[in-house]
Amino acid sequence: PAEAPEAFLTRVSERLRHRDRAIAPWDIERLVLQAFPQIYKAKCLRAGATPGEVVVVVIPDIRNALPGEAAAPKAPADLLLDIERHLAARVPAAATVRVRNARYVPVRVRLSVRFRPALDEGFARRRLNQDLVRFLSPWAFDDGAEVMIGGRVYANSVVDFVDRRDDVDHVANLKLFRVRDGHPEFVPPADDYHIATERPDEVLVAAPEHDI
């Protein structure tokens, strides 16, 4: 199909800025998004493990992904290699490019809930678990939600989400856990209680099961 005028102006403006050369992080990110429409987001990290190494973290487009893949989308190895080759021809001679998927860190919630009277507690608990998954990984269920590289999950926002539900009478004792290799690690409360990413290539996602 013909290119839309808005897309044409954006593409030409970006081309005039980076001139098809991968010099700055902004250049690298736009070159990836322009050449690979199956990539939803690209983030260039300024320094890799060795001098001159450029690390690019990508998140694929999840609009056609299966439900189980949408929560933690990963690009296939051949696509990562194609992106590396595309950028290698455009970076300075002394630089090397490494492209990888984002690291997904599951967040698990433990909380005490008193449901409204006359509700089936088992059904209400299962529904709340499903809604917590949607709340913590909204992009897996809503096309308009954005996948955030980095970021934080605040305990007070989770409490507010649960407390506003019509089937919940009271919520208390919320604790947050970071899941590593299948094992939840408790994050101690602080004045501004939250879980944050520890690396620049991490994405916080919902654990499939929460303790209610």
Solvent accessible surface area in square Angstrom, and as a share of the most:
residue,aa,sasa,rsa
1,P,184,1.16
2,A,105,0.81
3,E,85,0.38
4,A,50,0.39
5,P,95,0.60
6,E,124,0.56
7,A,50,0.39
8,F,95,0.39
9,L,112,0.56
10,T,75,0.44
11,R,88,0.32
12,V,49,0.28
13,S,69,0.44
14,E,39,0.18
15,R,130,0.47
16,L,126,0.63
17,R,154,0.56
18,H,13,0.06
19,R,159,0.58
20,D,42,0.22
21,R,127,0.46
22,A,1,0.01
23,I,111,0.56
24,A,43,0.33
25,P,32,0.20
26,W,57,0.20
27,D,13,0.07
28,I,5,0.03
29,E,29,0.13
30,R,69,0.25
31,L,8,0.04
32,V,0,0.00
33,L,68,0.34
34,Q,93,0.41
35,A,43,0.33
36,F,25,0.10
37,P,108,0.68
38,Q,86,0.38
39,I,7,0.04
40,Y,84,0.32
41,K,43,0.18
42,A,10,0.07
43,K,64,0.27
44,C,13,0.08
45,L,19,0.09
46,R,194,0.71
47,A,82,0.63
48,G,24,0.23
49,A,92,0.71
50,T,81,0.47
51,P,139,0.87
52,G,44,0.42
53,E,24,0.11
54,V,24,0.14
55,V,3,0.02
56,V,0,0.00
57,V,0,0.00
58,V,0,0.00
59,I,0,0.00
60,P,17,0.10
61,D,42,0.22
62,I,29,0.15
63,R,176,0.64
64,N,152,0.78
65,A,36,0.28
66,L,119,0.59
67,P,115,0.73
68,G,72,0.69
69,E,96,0.43
70,A,6,0.05
71,A,31,0.24
72,A,38,0.29
73,P,5,0.03
74,K,130,0.55
75,A,5,0.04
76,P,80,0.50
77,A,82,0.64
78,D,94,0.49
79,L,17,0.08
80,L,26,0.13
81,L,79,0.39
82,D,62,0.32
83,I,0,0.00
84,E,43,0.19
85,R,153,0.56
86,H,42,0.19
87,L,0,0.00
88,A,60,0.46
89,A,85,0.66
90,R,62,0.23
91,V,20,0.12
92,P,65,0.41
93,A,115,0.89
94,A,95,0.74
95,A,22,0.17
96,T,85,0.49
97,V,20,0.12
98,R,88,0.32
99,V,7,0.04
100,R,45,0.16
101,N,30,0.15
102,A,3,0.02
103,R,104,0.38
104,Y,33,0.13
105,V,13,0.07
106,P,37,0.23
107,V,1,0.00
108,R,65,0.24
109,V,0,0.00
110,R,103,0.38
111,L,6,0.03
112,S,53,0.34
113,V,33,0.19
114,R,146,0.53
115,F,26,0.11
116,R,110,0.40
117,P,116,0.73
118,A,116,0.90
119,L,74,0.37
120,D,93,0.48
121,E,101,0.45
122,G,24,0.23
123,F,105,0.44
124,A,1,0.01
125,R,90,0.33
126,R,147,0.54
127,R,90,0.33
128,L,0,0.00
129,N,16,0.08
130,Q,110,0.49
131,D,33,0.17
132,L,0,0.00
133,V,28,0.16
134,R,123,0.45
135,F,69,0.29
136,L,15,0.08
137,S,1,0.00
138,P,51,0.32
139,W,16,0.06
140,A,21,0.17
141,F,97,0.40
142,D,80,0.41
143,D,126,0.65
144,G,72,0.70
145,A,26,0.20
146,E,90,0.40
147,V,3,0.01
148,M,106,0.47
149,I,21,0.10
150,G,13,0.13
151,G,40,0.39
152,R,132,0.48
153,V,21,0.12
154,Y,74,0.28
155,A,9,0.07
156,N,105,0.54
157,S,46,0.30
158,V,0,0.00
159,V,51,0.29
160,D,65,0.33
161,F,54,0.23
162,V,0,0.00
163,D,74,0.38
164,R,183,0.67
165,R,37,0.14
166,D,136,0.71
167,D,11,0.06
168,V,2,0.01
169,D,54,0.28
170,H,90,0.40
171,V,14,0.08
172,A,35,0.27
173,N,110,0.56
174,L,22,0.11
175,K,81,0.34
176,L,0,0.00
177,F,15,0.06
178,R,26,0.09
179,V,23,0.13
180,R,87,0.32
181,D,144,0.75
182,G,61,0.58
183,H,129,0.58
184,P,61,0.38
185,E,77,0.35
186,F,91,0.38
187,V,23,0.13
188,P,92,0.58
189,P,86,0.54
190,A,73,0.57
191,D,159,0.82
192,D,74,0.38
193,Y,29,0.11
194,H,47,0.21
195,I,1,0.00
196,A,25,0.20
197,T,29,0.17
198,E,109,0.49
199,R,101,0.37
200,P,79,0.50
201,D,1,0.00
202,E,9,0.04
203,V,1,0.00
204,L,14,0.07
205,V,8,0.05
206,A,12,0.09
207,A,5,0.04
208,P,103,0.64
209,E,106,0.48
210,H,14,0.06
211,D,41,0.21
212,I,44,0.22
